[in-house]
Amino acid sequence: MKFTQQALILAVSLAATLALGGCGKKEDNATPPAATQATPPPAAQTTPAPAAPVAVAVSSVDLGSAVDGDQKVTTPTTSFGAKDTIYASVATTGAGTAKLDAKWTYQDGQTVNEESTTINPTGPANTAFHIAKPSGWPTGSYKVEISQDGKSVSTKDFSVK
């Protein structure tokens, strides 16, 4: 029985030692072993968002008596003959949809013609408007007003001689 009592005392002593050893205070900045450190997930690769397209804007208006295949005035002028076809070439930049209007007036503001078109360029573009009168324009001062989406953006004065 003495052997069993010694074994019991030894077992209780061992259990008490292990219990007290587990209650020790750990340091706050202790580093856990490398095997237990979590590896951060790899950073997600992001593709930068494409730049937002620049809205359509009128950059210039040229007048002339002819346009080329790109709707650009071939020889800019502000003086026309009575039987000339008169073109207004509207250059735009940007991309998107816009409504362009051309209002042609004579001397005292009498409307000669109004026309509009909706454009959808993806970059620089030209849009041509024109007026023609086979019987001939009265001599005098004229004006074309270009509007974009209902707002006046350019006015050009010209004359018929």
C-alpha positions as a Markdown table, in Angstrom:
| # | Residue | x | y | z |
|---|---|---|---|---|
| 1 | Met | 0.0 | 0.0 | 0.0 |
| 2 | Lys | 2.9 | 2.3 | 0.6 |
| 3 | Phe | 3.9 | 2.0 | -3.1 |
| 4 | Thr | 0.5 | 3.1 | -4.2 |
| 5 | Gln | 0.5 | 6.1 | -1.8 |
| 6 | Gln | 3.8 | 7.2 | -3.2 |
| 7 | Ala | 2.5 | 6.9 | -6.7 |
| 8 | Leu | -0.6 | 8.9 | -5.8 |
| 9 | Ile | 1.6 | 11.7 | -4.2 |
| 10 | Leu | 3.8 | 11.8 | -7.3 |
| 11 | Ala | 0.8 | 12.0 | -9.6 |
| 12 | Val | -0.8 | 14.8 | -7.6 |
| 13 | Ser | 2.6 | 16.7 | -7.5 |
| 14 | Leu | 3.0 | 16.3 | -11.2 |
| 15 | Ala | -0.6 | 17.6 | -11.9 |
| 16 | Ala | -0.1 | 20.6 | -9.6 |
| 17 | Thr | 3.2 | 21.5 | -11.3 |
| 18 | Leu | 1.6 | 21.3 | -14.7 |
| 19 | Ala | -1.4 | 23.3 | -13.6 |
| 20 | Leu | 0.8 | 26.1 | -12.1 |
| 21 | Gly | 3.1 | 26.2 | -15.1 |
| 22 | Gly | 0.1 | 26.8 | -17.4 |
| 23 | Cys | -1.0 | 29.8 | -15.3 |
| 24 | Gly | 2.2 | 31.8 | -15.9 |
| 25 | Lys | 1.8 | 35.4 | -17.2 |
| 26 | Lys | 2.7 | 35.7 | -20.9 |
| 27 | Glu | 4.4 | 38.8 | -22.3 |
| 28 | Asp | 2.2 | 41.1 | -24.3 |
| 29 | Asn | 4.6 | 41.4 | -27.2 |
| 30 | Ala | 5.5 | 37.7 | -27.4 |
| 31 | Thr | 5.7 | 36.5 | -31.0 |
| 32 | Pro | 3.8 | 33.3 | -31.6 |
| 33 | Pro | 5.9 | 30.6 | -33.3 |
| 34 | Ala | 6.2 | 31.0 | -37.0 |
| 35 | Ala | 4.2 | 27.9 | -37.8 |
| 36 | Thr | 1.1 | 29.5 | -36.1 |
| 37 | Gln | 1.4 | 33.0 | -37.7 |
| 38 | Ala | -1.3 | 33.6 | -40.2 |
| 39 | Thr | 0.0 | 34.6 | -43.6 |
| 40 | Pro | -1.9 | 37.6 | -45.0 |
| 41 | Pro | -3.8 | 36.9 | -48.2 |
| 42 | Pro | -2.0 | 38.2 | -51.3 |
| 43 | Ala | -3.1 | 41.8 | -52.2 |
| 44 | Ala | -5.8 | 41.8 | -54.8 |
| 45 | Gln | -4.5 | 43.2 | -58.1 |
| 46 | Thr | -6.6 | 46.1 | -59.3 |
| 47 | Thr | -6.8 | 47.5 | -62.8 |
| 48 | Pro | -7.1 | 51.3 | -62.7 |
| 49 | Ala | -10.5 | 52.4 | -64.0 |
| 50 | Pro | -10.4 | 53.9 | -67.5 |
| 51 | Ala | -10.6 | 57.6 | -67.6 |
| 52 | Ala | -14.1 | 58.9 | -67.9 |
| 53 | Pro | -14.7 | 60.2 | -71.5 |
| 54 | Val | -14.7 | 63.9 | -71.9 |
| 55 | Ala | -18.1 | 65.1 | -72.8 |
| 56 | Val | -18.8 | 66.4 | -76.3 |
| 57 | Ala | -17.8 | 70.1 | -76.7 |
| 58 | Val | -17.8 | 72.4 | -79.7 |
| 59 | Ser | -14.2 | 73.5 | -80.3 |
| 60 | Ser | -14.6 | 75.7 | -83.5 |
| 61 | Val | -17.0 | 76.7 | -86.3 |
| 62 | Asp | -15.8 | 77.6 | -89.8 |
| 63 | Leu | -17.8 | 79.0 | -92.7 |
| 64 | Gly | -17.1 | 78.3 | -96.3 |
| 65 | Ser | -18.7 | 77.5 | -99.7 |
| 66 | Ala | -17.6 | 73.8 | -99.7 |
| 67 | Val | -16.7 | 70.9 | -97.4 |
| 68 | Asp | -14.6 | 67.9 | -97.9 |
| 69 | Gly | -15.4 | 64.2 | -97.1 |
| 70 | Asp | -14.7 | 64.8 | -93.4 |
| 71 | Gln | -17.3 | 67.7 | -93.4 |
| 72 | Lys | -14.5 | 70.3 | -92.9 |
| 73 | Val | -14.7 | 73.6 | -94.7 |
| 74 | Thr | -12.1 | 73.5 | -97.5 |
| 75 | Thr | -11.6 | 77.3 | -97.7 |
| 76 | Pro | -12.8 | 79.3 | -94.7 |
| 77 | Thr | -14.4 | 82.7 | -95.6 |
| 78 | Thr | -17.0 | 85.1 | -94.2 |
| 79 | Ser | -17.9 | 86.6 | -97.6 |
| 80 | Phe | -20.2 | 84.8 | -100.1 |
| 81 | Gly | -21.7 | 85.3 | -103.5 |
| 82 | Ala | -25.5 | 85.5 | -103.9 |
| 83 | Lys | -25.7 | 81.9 | -105.4 |
| 84 | Asp | -23.2 | 80.2 | -103.1 |
| 85 | Thr | -24.1 | 77.3 | -100.8 |
| 86 | Ile | -23.0 | 78.4 | -97.4 |
| 87 | Tyr | -21.6 | 75.8 | -95.0 |
| 88 | Ala | -20.9 | 75.9 | -91.3 |
| 89 | Ser | -18.5 | 73.1 | -90.2 |
| 90 | Val | -18.8 | 72.5 | -86.4 |
| 91 | Ala | -15.7 | 70.8 | -85.0 |
| 92 | Thr | -16.2 | 68.9 | -81.7 |
| 93 | Thr | -14.1 | 67.1 | -79.2 |
| 94 | Gly | -14.9 | 64.4 | -76.7 |
| 95 | Ala | -17.2 | 61.5 | -76.8 |
| 96 | Gly | -20.9 | 60.9 | -76.1 |
| 97 | Thr | -24.2 | 62.1 | -77.5 |
| 98 | Ala | -25.0 | 65.7 | -78.2 |
| 99 | Lys | -27.6 | 67.6 | -80.1 |
| 100 | Leu | -26.3 | 70.4 | -82.4 |
| 101 | Asp | -28.5 | 73.1 | -83.8 |
| 102 | Ala | -27.8 | 75.7 | -86.5 |
| 103 | Lys | -29.9 | 78.8 | -86.7 |
| 104 | Trp | -29.3 | 81.0 | -89.8 |
| 105 | Thr | -30.6 | 84.6 | -89.7 |
| 106 | Tyr | -30.6 | 87.6 | -92.0 |
| 107 | Gln | -29.9 | 91.2 | -91.0 |
| 108 | Asp | -32.7 | 92.1 | -88.5 |
| 109 | Gly | -32.9 | 88.6 | -87.1 |
| 110 | Gln | -35.2 | 87.2 | -89.7 |
| 111 | Thr | -34.8 | 83.4 | -89.6 |
| 112 | Val | -33.5 | 82.0 | -92.9 |
| 113 | Asn | -33.2 | 78.3 | -91.8 |
| 114 | Glu | -32.9 | 76.1 | -88.7 |
| 115 | Glu | -31.6 | 72.6 | -88.6 |
| 116 | Ser | -30.5 | 70.2 | -86.0 |
| 117 | Thr | -28.8 | 66.8 | -85.7 |
| 118 | Thr | -27.8 | 64.4 | -83.0 |
| 119 | Ile | -24.2 | 63.3 | -83.0 |
| 120 | Asn | -22.5 | 60.5 | -81.1 |
| 121 | Pro | -18.7 | 60.9 | -81.7 |
| 122 | Thr | -16.0 | 58.9 | -80.0 |
| 123 | Gly | -13.4 | 61.6 | -80.4 |
| 124 | Pro | -12.8 | 64.7 | -82.6 |
| 125 | Ala | -15.4 | 65.1 | -85.3 |
| 126 | Asn | -16.9 | 67.6 | -87.7 |
| 127 | Thr | -20.6 | 68.2 | -88.5 |
| 128 | Ala | -21.6 | 70.3 | -91.4 |
| 129 | Phe | -24.7 | 72.4 | -91.7 |
| 130 | His | -25.6 | 74.4 | -94.9 |
| 131 | Ile | -28.0 | 76.7 | -96.6 |
| 132 | Ala | -28.6 | 77.2 | -100.3 |
| 133 | Lys | -30.9 | 79.4 | -102.4 |
| 134 | Pro | -30.7 | 78.7 | -106.2 |
| 135 | Ser | -32.4 | 81.9 | -107.0 |
| 136 | Gly | -29.8 | 83.8 | -105.0 |
| 137 | Trp | -29.4 | 85.3 | -101.5 |
| 138 | Pro | -30.2 | 89.0 | -100.9 |
| 139 | Thr | -27.1 | 91.0 | -100.2 |
| 140 | Gly | -26.5 | 91.9 | -96.7 |
| 141 | Ser | -25.4 | 90.7 | -93.3 |
| 142 | Tyr | -26.2 | 87.2 | -92.0 |
| 143 | Lys | -25.4 | 85.2 | -88.9 |
| 144 | Val | -25.3 | 81.5 | -87.9 |
| 145 | Glu | -25.7 | 80.5 | -84.3 |
| 146 | Ile | -24.6 | 77.1 | -83.2 |
| 147 | Ser | -26.2 | 75.6 | -80.1 |
| 148 | Gln | -25.3 | 72.4 | -78.3 |
| 149 | Asp | -28.0 | 70.7 | -76.3 |
| 150 | Gly | -30.1 | 73.9 | -76.4 |
| 151 | Lys | -27.3 | 76.3 | -75.3 |
| 152 | Ser | -25.6 | 78.7 | -77.6 |
| 153 | Val | -21.9 | 77.9 | -78.0 |
| 154 | Ser | -20.8 | 79.9 | -81.1 |
| 155 | Thr | -22.0 | 82.7 | -83.4 |
| 156 | Lys | -20.5 | 83.6 | -86.8 |
| 157 | Asp | -21.3 | 86.7 | -88.8 |
| 158 | Phe | -21.0 | 86.6 | -92.6 |
| 159 | Ser | -22.1 | 88.6 | -95.6 |
| 160 | Val | -23.5 | 88.1 | -99.0 |
| 161 | Lys | -22.3 | 90.5 | -101.7 |
